[in-house]
């Protein structure tokens, strides 16, 4: 009878060890891998594509950027789904999202 209790306790301790930072890092790592990018560590951006991270309504969103390209981009969640499909739909995001910083750059 003691074994099921120990298993439940170990399971709960394992869950509590997973922090929000771990989840955040995993999300960023997955998006960088999907985009073929490496973590940004102060490299010269130049004309390379880079990925910026934003927080909006307690969710993470990414925007692709390039200083040399005129492009229209929309916020994308960790799942790969776009938040909106037009600038008009994205107005609230652009007005209220919190910019966290550049998290990735193309290799």
C-alpha positions as CSV (number, residue, x, y, z in Angstrom):
1,X,0.0,0.0,0.0
2,X,3.0,2.3,0.6
3,X,4.3,2.0,-3.0
4,X,1.4,3.8,-4.8
5,X,1.7,6.7,-2.3
6,X,5.4,6.9,-3.0
7,X,4.8,6.8,-6.7
8,X,2.3,9.6,-6.5
9,X,4.6,11.7,-4.3
10,X,7.5,11.2,-6.8
11,X,5.2,12.2,-9.7
12,X,4.1,15.4,-7.9
13,X,7.6,16.3,-7.1
14,X,8.6,15.8,-10.7
15,X,5.8,18.1,-11.9
16,X,6.8,20.8,-9.5
17,X,10.4,20.7,-10.7
18,X,9.2,21.9,-14.1
19,X,9.2,25.7,-13.9
20,X,7.7,28.3,-16.2
21,X,11.2,29.2,-17.3
22,X,11.8,25.6,-18.5
23,X,8.6,25.8,-20.5
24,X,9.6,29.2,-22.0
25,X,13.0,28.0,-22.9
26,X,11.6,24.8,-24.5
27,X,9.2,26.9,-26.6
28,X,12.0,29.3,-27.8
29,X,14.3,26.4,-28.6
30,X,11.6,24.6,-30.6
31,X,10.7,27.7,-32.6
32,X,14.4,28.5,-33.3
33,X,14.9,24.9,-34.5
34,X,11.8,25.1,-36.7
35,X,13.1,28.4,-38.2
36,X,16.6,27.1,-38.7
37,X,18.0,29.8,-36.3
38,X,20.5,29.8,-33.5
39,X,20.1,31.6,-30.1
40,X,20.9,35.3,-30.3
41,X,23.9,36.3,-28.3
42,X,24.7,39.8,-29.5
43,X,25.8,38.8,-33.0
44,X,25.8,41.5,-35.7
45,X,22.4,41.4,-37.3
46,X,23.2,43.1,-40.6
47,X,20.8,41.7,-43.2
48,X,20.2,38.4,-41.5
49,X,16.7,37.3,-40.4
50,X,16.1,37.4,-36.7
51,X,13.3,36.4,-34.4
52,X,11.9,38.7,-31.7
53,X,9.9,37.5,-28.7
54,X,6.9,39.3,-27.3
55,X,4.5,38.5,-24.5
56,X,0.8,39.2,-25.0
57,X,-2.1,38.1,-22.8
58,X,0.3,35.7,-20.9
59,X,1.3,34.0,-24.1
60,X,4.6,34.1,-26.1
61,X,4.6,35.3,-29.7
62,X,7.4,35.6,-32.2
63,X,7.9,38.1,-35.0
64,X,10.4,37.5,-37.8
65,X,12.5,40.5,-38.7
66,X,15.1,41.7,-41.2
67,X,16.6,45.2,-41.3
68,X,17.2,44.9,-45.1
69,X,13.8,43.6,-46.2
70,X,10.5,45.3,-46.4
71,X,8.1,42.6,-45.1
72,X,4.8,42.1,-43.5
73,X,4.8,39.7,-40.6
74,X,2.2,38.7,-38.0
75,X,2.7,37.4,-34.5
76,X,3.1,33.6,-34.3
77,X,2.6,31.5,-31.2
78,X,4.8,28.6,-30.0
79,X,2.4,26.2,-31.8
80,X,3.1,27.9,-35.1
81,X,-0.4,29.5,-35.3
82,X,-0.7,33.1,-36.3
83,X,-2.5,35.4,-33.8
84,X,-4.0,37.5,-36.6
85,X,-4.0,37.7,-40.4
86,X,-4.0,41.5,-41.1
87,X,-2.5,44.6,-39.7
88,X,-6.0,45.8,-38.6
89,X,-6.6,42.5,-36.7
90,X,-3.2,42.8,-35.0
91,X,-3.6,46.4,-33.8
92,X,-4.3,45.4,-30.2
93,X,-1.2,43.1,-30.2
94,X,1.1,45.9,-31.6
95,X,-0.3,48.4,-29.0
96,X,-0.2,46.1,-25.9
97,X,2.4,43.4,-26.4
98,X,5.5,43.5,-24.2
99,X,8.7,43.3,-26.2
100,X,11.2,40.9,-24.6
101,X,14.0,41.0,-27.1
102,X,15.7,39.2,-30.0
103,X,16.0,35.5,-29.2
104,X,17.3,34.0,-32.5
105,X,19.2,34.8,-35.6
106,X,19.8,32.9,-38.8
107,X,23.0,31.0,-39.0
